[in-house]
Amino acid sequence: MFLSAMDQTIVGTALPTIVGDLGGAAHMAWILTAYTLAITVAMPVYGKLGDLVGRKNLFLVAIGLFLIGSALCGTATSMMQLIIYRAIQGLGGGGLMISSQAITGDLIPPRVRGTYMAPMG
């Protein structure tokens, strides 16, 4: 959850510089929109797959996909590449967000679960 939240903060702060370097002000909104759309699509898929195949391995896949997307974003040389790489990163980010909450729900007893879930909210 922390990875995904930090990503949004970092990209939001660095976005004007990134757009200036890649020269695509007309497509600036798509950098954030691609990530958000990918998260929105990925969350229910990860939730259902987590129920079917288990959460641990799926969580590790989400971490890997998020990190690969992050590395690819760092190598982007055009706005289109960055938008596509942000969508890949968002597919991993959706898994991070939903799986971390589901794993917390599985591991923490209901009596104290609110203490652990509050920082995620």
C-alpha positions in Angstrom: 0.0 0.0 0.0 2.9 2.3 0.8 4.5 1.8 -2.6 1.4 2.8 -4.4 0.7 5.8 -2.2 4.3 7.0 -2.6 4.2 6.6 -6.3 1.2 8.9 -6.6 3.0 11.5 -4.5 6.2 11.3 -6.4 4.7 11.4 -9.8 2.4 14.3 -8.9 5.3 16.3 -7.7 7.6 15.5 -10.6 5.0 15.6 -13.4 5.7 19.1 -14.7 9.4 18.2 -15.0 8.7 14.9 -16.7 6.3 16.4 -19.2 8.8 19.2 -19.9 11.6 16.6 -20.6 9.4 14.4 -22.8 7.6 17.3 -24.5 4.0 16.1 -24.3 1.9 18.7 -22.4 -1.1 17.7 -24.5 -1.0 14.1 -23.0 -0.1 15.1 -19.4 -3.4 14.0 -18.0 -3.0 10.5 -19.4 0.0 9.8 -17.2 -2.3 9.9 -14.2 -5.4 8.6 -15.9 -3.7 5.5 -17.3 -2.5 4.5 -13.8 -5.9 5.2 -12.2 -7.8 3.3 -14.9 -5.4 0.3 -14.6 -5.8 0.2 -10.8 -9.6 0.4 -11.1 -9.7 -2.5 -13.6 -7.1 -4.6 -11.7 -8.6 -4.4 -8.2 -11.6 -6.7 -8.6 -9.6 -9.1 -10.7 -6.9 -9.4 -8.0 -9.6 -9.8 -5.4 -11.3 -12.7 -7.2 -8.0 -14.3 -8.1 -6.8 -14.0 -4.5 -9.9 -15.9 -3.4 -9.2 -18.6 -6.0 -5.5 -19.1 -6.0 -4.3 -17.6 -2.8 -3.2 -14.1 -1.8 0.6 -14.6 -1.1 1.8 -15.5 -4.6 -0.6 -13.0 -6.2 0.7 -10.3 -3.9 4.2 -11.1 -5.0 3.2 -10.9 -8.7 1.6 -7.5 -8.0 4.8 -6.3 -6.4 6.9 -7.5 -9.3 4.5 -6.0 -11.9 4.6 -2.7 -10.0 8.4 -2.6 -9.8 8.8 -3.6 -13.5 6.4 -0.8 -14.4 8.3 1.6 -12.3 11.6 0.6 -13.9 10.1 0.9 -17.4 8.7 4.4 -16.5 12.3 5.4 -15.7 13.4 4.4 -19.1 10.6 6.0 -21.1 11.7 8.2 -24.0 8.3 9.4 -25.1 5.0 10.3 -23.6 3.3 7.3 -25.2 5.8 4.9 -23.6 5.4 6.6 -20.3 1.6 6.3 -20.5 1.8 2.6 -21.4 4.4 1.9 -18.6 2.2 3.8 -16.1 -0.7 1.5 -17.1 1.5 -1.5 -16.4 2.5 0.0 -13.1 -1.1 0.5 -12.3 -1.9 -3.1 -12.9 0.6 -4.0 -10.2 -0.6 -1.1 -8.0 -4.2 -2.4 -8.0 -2.9 -5.7 -6.7 -0.9 -4.0 -4.1 -3.8 -2.1 -2.8 -6.4 -4.8 -2.6 -4.2 -7.7 -1.7 -2.6 -5.8 1.2 -6.0 -5.1 2.7 -7.2 -8.7 2.1 -4.0 -10.1 3.7 -4.4 -7.8 6.7 -8.0 -9.1 7.0 -6.8 -12.7 7.0 -4.0 -12.3 9.5 -5.2 -9.8 12.0 -8.0 -10.7 14.5 -11.2 -8.5 14.1 -10.8 -7.1 17.5 -7.6 -5.1 16.6 -8.0 -5.0 12.8 -9.0 -1.4 12.8 -5.6 -0.4 14.2 -3.9 -1.9 11.3 -6.4 -0.9 8.6 -6.5 2.8 9.7 -3.1 3.8 8.2 -4.1 2.2 4.9 -7.2 4.3 4.7 
